Amino acid sequence: GHIGIPNAVVHEHNKDFEVDYRLDAEGYRRLPVPRDADAPKILFLGCSFTFGVGVRDEETYPAVLAARAWRGYRLKAAAVTGWGISQALLALEDELSQPQKPICVIYGVFDHHVRRNGTRRDWHQLIRRGYPRLDEEGRFLGLVPYDEAKGFPGPRTEIGRAHV
């Protein structure tokens, strides 16, 4: 997984939209901040839908909830385009290691998340970036071209049968 550059502003010009993404000090999409610094935290996990690709900062669904419904809470959208279950789990583990733990976790999941898991060769072939090489402890060592990729292709998953 990856996060953005802290406090960056990224401009995306697409055939369908043009938008700026403003990132917070942790490299995630900026959300409204409550007045109370000790406000209970609600964590959002997910991919481009939770990140809000194509919409302004204030139009993402976590931002709408922060501004209109959950003003007394500190919301965090730990979401990045292309993330799957593995990245969401890592982000959750990071949050649970912090002194102030979230009181609620909302994970926006859909069927592609199962295919995006780091060891699934079929997902990496679909996005055409190569196959990830991991060491024995699961640390990412870089991408390997498809014709050089060897080893276990990852767990077989069928969306209707996957336990997520």
Salt bridges, closest charged atoms under 4 A:
ASP16 OD1 - LYS15 NZ 3.85
GLU18 OE2 - HIS11 NE2 2.91
GLU18 OE1 - HIS13 ND1 2.83
ASP20 OD1 - HIS11 ND1 2.60
ASP20 OD2 - ARG22 NH2 3.98
GLU26 OE1 - LYS76 NZ 2.58
ASP57 OD2 - ARG22 NH1 3.50
ASP57 OD1 - ARG29 NE 2.69
GLU58 OE2 - ARG56 NE 2.76
GLU59 OE2 - ARG56 NH2 3.21
GLU95 OE1 - LYS41 NZ 2.53
GLU95 OE2 - LYS76 NZ 2.18
ASP111 OD1 - HIS112 ND1 3.57
ASP122 OD2 - ARG115 NE 3.58
ASP122 OD2 - ARG120 NH2 3.33
ASP135 OD2 - ARG139 NE 2.72
GLU137 OE1 - ARG139 NH1 2.94
GLU158 OE1 - ARG161 NE 3.56
